[in-house]
Amino acid sequence: MKRKNMGSNFDDFLREEKLLEQAQAVAIKRVIAYQIAEEMKARKLSKTEMADKMRTSRAALERLLDPANSSVTLSTLERAASALGEKLKVELA
């Protein structure tokens, strides 16, 4: 039995399969959606109230909170952070 990935880590496997960047983008989006949802809970903000504070539609907020939807703009993230009284920080690592 041939095991070419034996001993390698999962990132190496994803890189070999050309899936690493996509997996990282999905993971980042899941974390962002979770953080926003948790901040909304802490501030007792409904989705309708949050959308109003962001000056966007509830559907747009739903897309932002959907962990599976990885397409989100910096502008939307900035509005969400501002609506929660937070600052958006983006960095390259």
N, C-alpha and C positions, 0 to 999 in steps of 0.2 A: 504494500500500500504506500503510495507516494504522498508525502505530506510536505509540500513546499512551504507552507506557512507555519510549520511546527517551530515553536520557540519565538516566533515574531509576535509583536503586539498588535492590538486591534487597529491602531492608527496606521501601521505598516500595511496591514491587509487592505484597509480602505484606500490608502494611497495607491497601492498596486491595482486596485479595481477602479481607480479614478473617481472615487466617491467621497474622499476626505473633505474637500471644500464644501460640498453639498451637506454632508452630515454636520459639519461645524456650523454652517449657516442655520440649519434647522435647530441645533442645540442652543445657539445664541438667541434665536427668536423665542424658543420655549422659555428661556430664563427671563427675557424681557417681558413677555406676556404674563408670566407668573408674578414678577415684581410689580407690574402695574396693577394687576388684579389684587394683590395683597395690599398695596397702598390704598386702593379704592376701598377695600374692606375696612382698613384701619381708620379711614376718614369717613366711613359710612356713606360713601357716594354710590348712588345707583348708576347704572349704565346711561340712563337718560341724562342725569345730572352731569356725569363726566363728559358725555358728548357735547352738552351745552357749554361746559367750561372750555372744551377744546375748540369750540365753534366748528363742529363737524357733525356728520350724521351718525345716528346710532349704528347704522350698517358699517360705516368706516371704523367705528370703535370695535365692533364685533370682529372685523378683519384684523385689527391690531391685537386683540386679545386671543385670536385663534392661533394656537401654537403651531398648527400645521401650515399656516399661511406665512411663508418666509419673505414675501414682498412687502416691505414697509419703508417709507421714506424717512429721511432725517427730519424733515419738516413735521411729519406726524409725531415722531418721537419727541421732538422739542415741544410741540403743543401739549402732549400728554404729560411730560415732565412739568411744564409750566402750570398746567391745570392742577397738578398735585403739589405745587409749591416747591418743586425740586428743580435741579439743574441737570441737563443732559451732559454726560461726559463720554466722549468717544476717543479711543486711543488705538494706535497701531502697536502691535506687540510682536 
